[in-house]
């Protein structure tokens, strides 16, 4: 098997508990990755995300991704 591995600089990972909107009961636990320095990202990312260059941008990881620490 071949795996594509990369390690972005200045990234923090967080485990978050997602809760239901209606009753606030715990739903699922997910992993979020936060890119803390986006100053060298392509401008198109900020247009898609309605964000500002340099601000942290976080996203959830798909369930089939493997992460090593």
Beta strands, then each sheet from edge to edge (+ up, - down):
strand 1: 11-19
strand 2: 26-35
strand 3: 57-60
sheet 1: 1+ 2- 3+
end
